[in-house]
Amino acid sequence: MEAKAIAKWIRISPIKARLLTSQIQGKSVEEALRLTRFARVKAARIVRKCLESAIANAEHNYDMDVDALWVKEARVDKGPFWKRLRPGSRGKISIRKRRTSHITIVVSDDPRPSAAKEE
């Protein structure tokens, strides 16, 4: 069984957030929480909050055992960006893109990958 949490419109670049989510994917929930707690990146607090939401969804909605959960999928998608104007050279205007992200975390109680189930 799987439980999911999605954090949308997060004001962080997807590239910066993917550095942390690639590390927690495939790990147990306790290990993933430990990694997000001690990581020294801006995305750590945001990813940890989304991970805790996925764990709470699994426990409350599906009555899963929290100790047996692991991170099946941790994905960061691009969100829309905000355009901000800044004075450029020779009286022109340069556009700065303020990027946003959508973070999706899926936790599961089955430790096998989905490809192994089909065999």
N, C-alpha and C positions, 0 to 999 in steps of 0.2 A: 504494500500500500504506500502511497505517496502523499505528501502534503507540500504545499507551495506557498511562497510569499513573494510579492512583487512590490518594489519601491520605484515609483515613477517620478520623473521630473527632478532628479537629484542633480544638484549643481556641482558636478565634478566631471572632468573629462573621462570618457569611457576608457581611454588608454591607461590612465592612472588607476582606475578602479579594477581593470582586468589584471593588473599585476598581483593583486591580493586574491581575487576570486579564482585565479588559476592555481593558487597554492592550496586552497581549502577544498577544491573539488576532489571527491573520492575519499576524503578523510572521515573519521568518526566525528560526531557532533562535539564531543568533549575536546578533541584535538583542534577542530576548526574554531571553537570558541577561544581556546588558548592562543591560537595564532592571531586571531583578530584582536585579542586583548593587548598583546604585546607588540604588535606591528607598529612601526613608527611612520605610518603614512596617513594621509588625510582620509582615505577611503575606509580605514579600519573601523571607525566608529559607525559609519553608515552601513557597511556590510554586516557588522556584528548585530546591529539593530534589525536588519532584514532577516538574518539567520535566527535570531531569537523569536521573531514573529513566525517563521516557518516551524520552529520547534513547538511554539505555543499552539499553532494551528493543528499540528499532528497530534498533540496531546489532547486538546479540547474537542476537536471535530471528529477525529478518527480513533480515539482511545489507544494510541500507540504508546509503547514503552519508550521513554526518552533515552534510557541507557543503551538501547539497541539501535538508535538512529544513526545514519551516516548521510553525508552530503552527496546526493546523486548527481546534481547538476547545479553549477553556479555560473550564471551567464550575465554579461553586461552588454546591453544593446545601446545603440546611439539614440538619443532623443533629439528633439529639435534644438537648434541653437538660437541664441538671442543675438541680434545684431546691434552693436554699439559703435557709435561714430567717434572718431578721434582726429584731431587736426593732423594733416600730413604735410609733406614738403611742397613748397611753391603754391600754397593756398588750396591744396587739394584736401580731400577727406579720405582717410583710410578706415576700413571697416574691421572691427575686432569681433571675432566670433566667441561668444560665451557658451560653451558646450554643456549639454545636459545628458544624463544617462538614465536608463531603465535597468534596474538590477533585479534579476529573478533567481531565487534559490529554491531548489527542490530537495527535500529530505525524504528518505525512504527507510523502511525497516528491513528490507531484503538486501543482504550484502552482495548479491550477485549482480553483475552488469546485465543490462537488458538483452544483449546479444546472446548471453549464455542461457537465458530462459527459452529462447526459440529452438535450441538444439534438442 
